[in-house]
Amino acid sequence: MTASHYSLSNVRKAIFHFVVGRGASAVAGVASVVLLARNMDTPAYAGYIAVTSLILLVSMFANLGLERAATRFVPEARMHRGASELLSFVWKLACLRLAIVLVFAGGLILLWPSVTRLFSRAIALPVIPWSVPIFLVATTTFSLFSSILQALLEQKTLTRLILVQSVGRLGLIAFFLAVYGHVTLDQSLWVMAAPELVAAVGTAMVTLVILRRNRAASAQPQGAWPNWREVWHIAVHSYGFNILAMLPQGSFMRTLIAATFPPHITAAYGFFSTLMDRIRSYLPMQFMYNLIEPVMVASYLANPDPQALARRSHIILKANVLLLLSALILVFIAGEPLINLLTDGKYGAEYWMLSLLLVQVTIGSHVLALQLFFNTLKATQLLSMSGLGALAVMAVGVWLSYLDPSRYWLLACPILYEVAMNAIAIYLAEKKGIAYALPMGNYIKLGLLSLGLILAAKISFVRMAADMQNQLFMGLAAVGLFCVLSFKLGAITQNEVEMVKRLAVRK
């Protein structure tokens, strides 16, 4: 096993499979979200949002940071250790994950009556459906093995399994619509659980086959590996950061909204948040994260240069920002008619919720860049410390929002967290002597350009009819102008474009 496995040619092949396979999966995933919102009545959809968000929340508590440990140590084993050591390491993680999630699933079953009382506005299921614990066990198992496969650069296999998962969900929705004409709450939970179980079993079996196949060509084990103290150090700090970072994110916020607001608000926010989660998974930073991280680790081990590491993460971050600001411009200008078109007129008036989520994800993209940077440097404790401080800021915002009878300010509190998280993390890095330069000037240019285009479009609607056709035309025109001016103003440099081409273009 050598570092050549993480060569640029292998990375290019992995990127190709990422784009093709996961692009198709993204289309199926977004279609599933839209179809459920259109074909479930509002109370049932609010219940679906509450239950699935609760399951994802519990799965985060059950992960123990094992994904980060796998992502960090699997490339090391693939490069420098024997396949038998890697196989042993992977299955120890898998057995630990399964034991923990079964405990959490049992606890959820026992506490279900309390759960339904807490979410009485949204959940009308007095008896817990079997789909709930099955989905919990399956999603946590799939998460671990998908991280392992990505760390092994087995993107072709993984994307096929993800495509089966996404198409399976779409197929179940189509089946329920064909037979019943609508989707009930119980049926929607099986739409999530059944394909997830198939994907979890598939990733586990494929991982076993791949590791056993590589055993024959493996180097002989040399010394004890891994250092479990180091494994737990990375896992625990990543777990702490993930728990803290989870609180302003989709699953926690959806459960909080479900316990606070009536079903219509829960359903509207849940639709936007779920849609944003699907789309966010395919943004460059999130889409490529588990692929890029092992490559970044391998590159840093070969040439320990923190500044080069930061430059690479900034390029991927900028791609995120460009796409998100383009979406934000379109939503501000033509959000209401677009949402009405997607949801059959249900949630268009609440399009401003999607704008808040886009702002949150734009700022939060830099947190992910920091996570990549600090994880590679084994400085994950800075993330936990930053998350704790940011959580305190958000807690104050939540407390203040509950003083307002409408409580709508609660929806903006995650933005407070992201801003505080960035500021504290950069401060702690500088204090620790870690070189991390953020090109703020470029991001300020992009932000001001976006604001100017939105204001110009809004002013133009004073002189013309603000119908759907005009709004869509103005929105798309503003996005096109934004992309052109981003290059003209120097917010995107030619060097950055060339670096992306070197990674993406095959020779």
N, C-alpha and C positions, 0 to 999 in steps of 0.2 A: 504494500500500500504506500503510495507516494503522493506528493503534492500535485502531481500532474492531473490527478482526478479533478482538481479545482482550477484547471487551466482555463484560459480565456475561451478556447474553442468549446470546451464542455459547458461553460457558462452560457455561451451564445446558443448552443443547442437547447439548454434548459429554458432560456428566455423564449425561444421559439415555441416550445411546448406550452409554456406559461401563457403566451399571448393567444395562441390558437385554442387550446383546450379551455382555459379559464375565460376567454372571451365568450365562447359559446355558453359556458356555465353561467356567466354574468347575465346574459340575455334571458336564460331560463329562470334564474333566480329573481330578477326584477319582474319578469312576467308573472311569477308566482305571487309576489307581494301585491302587485296591482290586481290580479284576479281575485285574491282573497278579499281585498278592500272593496272591490266592486260587488262581489257576490255573497258577502256576509252582512247580515243586518248589524246596525251599529252596536247594540248591547253584546251580541255574540262576538263581534270583532274586538270590542274592548276587553272581553274575557280572554280571547286568544292572545291579545297583546300582554295582558297581565300574567297569564300562566307561562307563556314561553319566555317572557323576560325574567320571571322568577327562576325558571329552570337554568337559564344562562347565568344568572346571578349566583346561584348555588354552585354551578360548575366552576365558576371562577374561584370560589372559596375552596373547592376540592382539588385545584390543580397543583398547589404547593410549589409553583415555579419550576416544575419538571420540564416543561417545554424549553425554557431558557437553558437549563442544564444540558438537555439533549442537544440543542442547537450549538452550544459552546463546545461540548466534548466529543460529539460524534465526528466532526471534521478532524479533530485531533487524532482520534483513533483511526479514522480512515487514512490519514496521512502517515502516522508513525507507529501504530500498534497492529497487533494481529486481529484477524476477523473473529476469532474465538473470544477475545477480550471484549470486542465491540458487541458481539451477540449477547454475552453475559451481562454487560452493562445495560443494554436495551431492555432485556427481559426483566432485570431487577427493577428498572423504572416502571415497566408495564405492570408487573405484579403489585408494586406499591400503589400505582394509580388505581388499579381495579379495586384493591382492598379499601382504599380511602373513599372512592366514589360509592361503593356499596353501603358503607356506613352512612354517608350523606343521603343516599336514596332511602334507606330505612328510616332515617330521621324525618325526612320529608313526608313519608307515608304516615308516620305516627303523629306528626304535627299538622296534618292537613286540615282538621277542623279549625285550628287556630288561624291557619292561612286564609281560609274562606271567610272567617269573621273579619280579618284585617282588610281584605279586599272585597268586602260585601257589595260594594258598588259595581264591581266588574265581574267577579267570579261567581257563577251560580252552579257549582258542582259540589254537592254535599259529600259525594264519595269520589275519592281520587281515581281517575282513569289509569289503566295500566300503561297508557301511552306516556304518562308523565315520568315515572321512574325509568322506563325504557329509554326515553329521549335523553334523560340526564346521564345515564351510564354510557349511552352510545356517543353523545357529543363530547364527553370528556376523553373517552378512549380514542375517538377519531382525531381529536386535537393533538394528542401526544404522538400518535403514529404518523400523522401528516407532517408534524415538525421533524420527525426523524427522517422521513422520506425526502423532505426538502433539503435537509442537511446532507443527505447522501447524493443530492442532485438527481434524484429519480423523478424528475418533473413529468416525464411522459406518462409514467404509470399513475402518479398521483392525480394528474389532471383528468385522466380517464375516469378514475373513481369519483372525483368531484363532479364530473359531467354526468355520470350515472346518478349520483345523488340529486343533482339539480333537476335533471330531466325526469327522474322518478317522482319528485314532488309535483312537478308540472303535470305529469301523467295522472297522479292521484286526484289532483284538483279537477282535471278534465273528466275523469271517471265520475266523481261525485256530482259534477254539474250535469253530466249526461243522464245520470240515473235519477237524481233528486231535484235538479234545477237550481240548487243553492248548496252552500257549505255550512254545516252546523259547527258549533264549538268543538264537540268531541271529534268530528271528522277532521277539523283543521289541525288538531293535535296529532292525529295519526299521519297527516300529511308531513309533519315535521319528524315524527319518531321513526317511522318505518324506513324511509330512505337513509336516515342517519345511521340506523343499525346496520344496514347493508354496507354502507361506506366504512363503518368502524371495523366490521369483520374483514372486509376486503383489504384495508390498509394493514391490519395485523398479519394476515396471511401473506401478503406480498412482502412485507418487511422480513418475515421469517425466511421466505424463499431466497430473497436477495442476500441476506447475511450468510445463509448456509452455502449459497453458490460461491461466495467470495472466500469461504474458509479454505478451500484447497490451495488457492494461490496466495495465501496469507503468509506474512512473516511470522516467525516464532515469537511468542510473548517474551518480553524482556522486563523483568521487575514488576512490582505491584502497580497496577493501574486500574481505575483512576485514583487520585487522591480524594477520598470521599469527603474529607473536611473541606476541600476546595469546592467540590461539587455542591455541598450543602450551603457553603457560603454564597455562591452565585445563586442557587435556587431560592434560598430564604430571602435574600435582598431583592431578587426579582419578584418573588411572591409578594413581599411587602409593597413594592412599587406598584405591582399590578392591582393589588387590592385597593390601594389609595387612588390609582388612576382609574379604576373601575367606577368609582362613585359618581364622577360627572358624566360617565358614558351612557350609552343607550340602555342597557339592561337595567341598571340601577335607577336611572331617571324615569324609565317607563313604569317601573314598579312604584316609585314614589308618586308619580302622576296618577297612577291607577288608584292609589290609596287616598288621594287628595281631591281629585276633580271628578265631575260626573262623567258618564260613559262617552258622551260625544267628544269631550276634550281628550279623554284617554285614547279614544279611537283615532282622532285626528293626529295627535302627537305621536301615537304609536305607529301610524302609517308613515309619517314623515321620518321618524327615527329609524324604523325598520328599513325603509327605502334607502336612507342615508347609510345605514350599516352595510347594506348590500353594495351600494356604489362605492363606499369607502374601501371595501375589501379589494377593489380593483383599481384604486388610485395607485400611481407609480410607487409611492413610499410604502404603502401597506401591501400592495400586490407583489412587490419584489422583496419584501423585507426578509422573509425566511430563506429566500434564495441568496440574497446579497449578504446576509450576516455571516454565514460560513465562509463565503469568499473573502469578505472583509477580514475575518479572523485569520484565515490562511495568509492573506497578503500582509497583515500586520505582523504575524509571527515571522514571516520571511524578511520584512523590512519595517521595524518598529518606528513609524513616523506619524505622530498624532496629527500634525498639520495636514498631511496628505489624506489621512483618514477623514478629517473634518471636511476637506474640500470635496471628497467623493460623496459624502452624505448630503452636503449642501446642494449638489447638482440634482440629486433625486428629489430633495425637498422642493426645489424651485419648480420642478415639473408638477408636483402636487399643487403648489400655490397657483400656478397658471391655470390649471384645470378648475380648481375650486373657485377662483375669482371669476372665471368665465361663467361658471354655473350660477354664481351669486348675481352677476349682472343680469343674466337671463331671467332668474327668478324674481328679482326686484322689478323688472320691466314687464314681464309676461307671465308671472307666477300663477295668478288666479285662474285665467282661462286654461292654462296647461293642466293644473291640478283638477279642475272641474272635468276636463276631458278624460283624465286618467281614472278618476274615481266615480264617474257617472254623476257629477255634480254634488258629491257629498262633502268634501273638505276644502274646496277652493278658497273660501273666505278666510281660512286659517293658514294661507300660504306663508305668512310672516313667520310661522314656526319653523318652516324649512329654511328661511333666511338666517334665523338664529343658529340653526344646526350647521349651516355652511360656514358661518363665521367661526363657530367653535372648532370645527374640523380643520379649517385653514390654520388657525393658531396652534391647534393640537398637533398638526403635522410636524412642527418643529420639535415637539416633545418626543416624538418617535425617532427623529434624527438624533436627539440627545441620548435616547435609550440605546440606539445602535452604537454611538460613539463611546458611551460609558461602559456598556457591556463588553465591548472589545478590549477596553483598557482595564477591565476587572475593577471598575470603580462604581459598581451598581449601588453602593451605599449612598452615594450622592443623590441618586434617583429617589430612594426611599425618604431621605431627609427633605428633599424638595417637595415630594408629594405630601408629606406630613404638613409642611408649612402652607402649601396651596390648599390643602383640605381645610385648614383652620380658616383661611380667607373665605372659602366657599361656605363653610358652616355659618359664618357671620352673615353672608348674603342670604342663605336659606332662612335663618332666623328673622332677618329683616323682612323677607318676602312674606312670611307667615303673619306679620303684623298688618299687612295689607289685606283687607277682606277678600279681594279678588284673587290674590295669590299668584297672579300671572307673572310677577317678577321671578318666580321660582324657575321659570323656563330659561331665563338668562343666566342663572347662577353658574352653570358649567363653564361659561366664558370666563368668569372670574377665576375659576380654577386654572384654566389653561394659561391665562396671562401670568398669574402668580407662579405657576410651575416653571414656566420659561425663565422668568426673572430670577427666581431663587436658585435654579440649577446653574445658570450662567454665573451668578455671584459665587456660589460654592466652588465651581470649577476654577474661577480666577483665584479664589482664596487658597485653593489647594495647589496652585501653580500649574494647572493643566491648560495648555494653549488651545483656546477655542474662540475663533474669530467669526462672528456672525455678520454677514454683509447687509447691515440694516438699510443702507441707502437704497439698494435695489428693491427691497420689499416696500419701503415707503413710497417709491416711485409707482410701483404696481398698485398699491392701495389708493393713492391719490388719483391715478388714472381711472381706476374702477369707479370711484366715487363721482368723478367728473362726468363719465359716460352715463351713469345712472341718472344724475341730475339733468343732464342734457335731454335724455329721453323723456323724463317726467315732464319737463318744461314743454317739450314738443307736443305732448298730449293735450295741452291747453288749446292748441290751435287745430288739432285734428281729432277725429272720432277715436276714442280709446277702445275700439272693438278688438276681437281676437286676432283678426288678420293684421291689423296695424301694430298691435302689441308684439306679435311674433316677429314681424318684419323688423321692427325697431330693436327688439331683443337680439336677434341674430346679427343684425348689422352692427350693433354695439359690441358684440363678442368678437366679430371679425376685425373691427377697428382696434379693439383691445389687443388682440394678438399681434397685429402689425406694429402698433405703436410701442409694444413691449420691446421689440427689437430695435426700433428707431431710437428709443430713449436710453438704450444701453442697459436695461434691466436684465436682458439675456445677452451674454457675450458669445462671440464666435468660438472661443476656446471651450466653452461649456458644450456647445453643439457638437464640436469635433470629438470631445470625450465620450459623449453619448453614442456617436456614430461608431467609434472604435469598439464599443461594447456590443452594439446591436447588429452591426453589419458583418456578414460572413465573408471570409476571403478564401 
